[in-house]
Amino acid sequence: MVGATLRRMRDMKAEAAFQSYLFPGERIRWSGRPRQGIAFGARDIFLIPFSLLWGGFAIFWNVMVWSEPFGGGDGAPPLFFRLWGLPFLIVGLYLIAGRFVHDAWLRKSLRYAVSDQRILILRNRKFSSFDIERLPRLDLTEHRDGTGTIDFGPANIFSAMNGMDWWVPALNRFGQFFRIAAPREVYRLIREPRA
């Protein structure tokens, strides 16, 4: 049953992208891609309010210093204060909206596969693989939209939060299948002994 469902769900374009990375005799059992478009996650409960506070303050700062008359007269902010707020404004706008667009754009180029030996991940021309027998962990998180995420990396939340992948899930550097269709079946496929 699981095998038949997964055979119907294989992404042939993704599968073709992995052919040059396979070992002799290795065969692909499943291939797919992450959910496309804007994706919100549980961590956004904290990240969205933080980004709104950051961005809101940066917008307020910039409006205040740029709306005052320029010229160094009494009460006019120095040029330094005007320029100081611009990087914070750019970061704030990225955190509020840009990160969602960036993540969606990165996921367009992501391809996933499970072979009879390894987990395979291809992002543009960057290829990663994980030996199925030596995975540090295998966690499944199912989402309300029917997709799911399978994580293979370290379980320590502090090591997972020390990079941009906390803000942009497609940049995950530890290994995951992010928001894939039929996640439970793919999880079982990875867990079951190789035939």
C-alpha positions in Angstrom: 0.0 0.0 0.0 2.7 2.5 1.0 4.8 1.6 -2.0 2.0 2.0 -4.4 1.0 5.4 -3.0 4.6 6.6 -3.1 5.1 5.4 -6.7 2.2 7.6 -7.8 3.6 10.5 -5.9 7.2 10.4 -7.3 8.3 13.6 -8.9 10.0 12.5 -12.2 11.8 15.9 -12.7 13.3 15.6 -9.2 14.2 12.0 -9.8 16.0 12.9 -13.0 18.0 15.6 -11.3 19.5 13.0 -8.9 20.6 10.4 -11.5 24.2 11.7 -11.8 24.6 11.6 -8.0 23.5 7.9 -7.5 26.0 5.2 -6.6 26.3 2.2 -9.0 23.3 0.0 -8.3 21.5 2.6 -6.1 17.9 3.2 -6.9 15.5 5.9 -6.0 12.4 4.8 -4.0 10.7 8.3 -3.6 11.3 11.8 -5.0 9.5 15.0 -4.4 9.6 18.7 -3.6 8.6 21.0 -0.8 5.3 22.8 -0.8 5.5 25.8 -3.0 4.5 29.4 -2.2 4.5 31.3 1.0 4.6 28.9 4.0 4.0 29.9 7.7 5.2 27.7 10.5 4.8 27.4 14.3 7.9 29.5 14.9 6.2 32.5 13.2 4.0 32.9 16.3 7.2 34.4 17.8 9.0 35.7 14.7 6.2 37.8 13.3 5.6 39.9 16.4 9.4 40.3 16.8 9.8 41.4 13.2 6.8 43.8 13.5 8.4 45.4 16.6 11.8 45.6 14.9 10.4 46.9 11.6 8.0 49.2 13.3 10.7 50.9 15.3 13.0 51.1 12.3 10.2 52.7 10.3 9.4 55.1 13.2 13.1 56.0 13.5 13.5 56.7 9.8 10.3 58.7 9.5 11.4 60.9 12.5 14.9 61.6 11.4 14.1 62.1 7.7 11.0 64.3 8.3 13.1 66.9 10.2 14.6 69.7 8.1 18.1 68.9 6.9 20.9 71.3 7.2 22.4 71.2 10.6 20.3 73.9 12.2 18.9 73.8 15.7 17.0 70.6 16.2 18.0 69.0 12.9 19.4 65.5 13.2 22.9 65.0 12.0 23.5 63.0 8.8 24.9 60.1 10.9 21.5 59.5 12.5 19.7 59.5 9.2 22.1 57.0 7.7 22.2 54.9 10.9 18.6 53.9 10.6 18.7 52.7 7.0 20.3 49.3 7.6 17.8 48.6 10.4 15.0 49.6 8.1 16.2 47.2 5.4 16.6 44.3 7.9 13.1 45.1 9.3 11.5 45.0 5.9 13.2 41.7 5.2 12.1 40.2 8.5 8.5 41.4 8.0 7.9 40.3 4.4 11.1 39.6 2.5 12.0 36.4 4.3 8.7 34.7 3.2 9.4 35.6 -0.5 13.1 34.5 -0.1 12.0 31.2 1.4 9.5 30.5 -1.3 12.0 31.4 -4.0 14.6 29.0 -2.5 12.1 26.2 -2.3 11.5 26.4 -6.0 14.9 24.9 -6.6 14.8 22.2 -3.8 14.5 18.5 -4.7 14.3 15.6 -2.4 14.8 11.9 -2.8 15.0 8.7 -0.8 17.1 5.9 -2.3 17.6 2.4 -1.1 20.8 3.7 0.7 20.6 7.5 1.3 18.5 10.6 1.8 19.3 13.0 -1.1 18.8 16.8 -1.1 19.5 19.0 -4.1 19.3 22.8 -3.9 20.4 24.4 -7.2 23.9 22.8 -7.6 24.4 22.0 -3.9 24.0 18.3 -3.2 23.7 16.7 0.2 23.2 13.1 1.2 22.7 11.3 4.5 23.3 7.5 4.9 19.9 6.1 6.1 21.7 3.8 8.5 23.5 6.7 10.2 20.9 9.4 10.6 21.4 11.3 13.9 17.6 11.5 14.2 14.4 11.1 12.3 11.5 13.3 13.4 8.2 13.8 11.6 6.1 16.9 12.1 2.7 17.0 10.4 1.1 20.3 9.4 -2.6 21.2 9.2 -2.4 21.6 5.4 -1.6 17.8 5.0 2.1 18.4 4.4 4.8 17.4 6.8 8.5 18.0 7.6 10.9 15.2 8.3 14.1 16.3 10.1 17.4 14.4 10.1 19.6 16.9 11.9 20.5 17.5 15.6 17.7 17.7 18.1 19.3 20.5 20.1 17.1 23.6 19.5 20.1 26.0 20.3 22.1 24.5 17.5 19.1 24.8 15.2 18.6 28.5 16.0 22.1 29.8 15.3 21.6 30.5 11.6 19.3 32.0 9.0 17.3 28.7 8.8 15.4 29.8 11.9 14.0 32.6 9.8 14.1 31.0 6.3 13.4 27.2 6.6 14.7 26.5 3.1 18.2 27.4 4.3 18.2 24.5 6.8 21.8 23.2 6.9 21.2 20.1 9.0 18.9 18.2 6.6 15.2 18.0 6.3 12.3 17.3 3.9 10.4 20.6 4.4 6.6 20.5 3.9 6.4 17.4 1.7 3.2 15.7 0.5 2.4 12.3 2.1 5.0 12.8 4.9 3.9 9.8 6.9 4.4 7.4 4.0 7.9 8.9 3.2 8.8 8.6 6.9 7.7 4.9 6.9 9.8 4.4 3.8 12.9 5.7 5.4 12.3 3.7 8.6 11.5 0.4 7.0 14.3 -2.1 6.3 15.7 -1.9 2.8 14.4 -4.6 0.5 
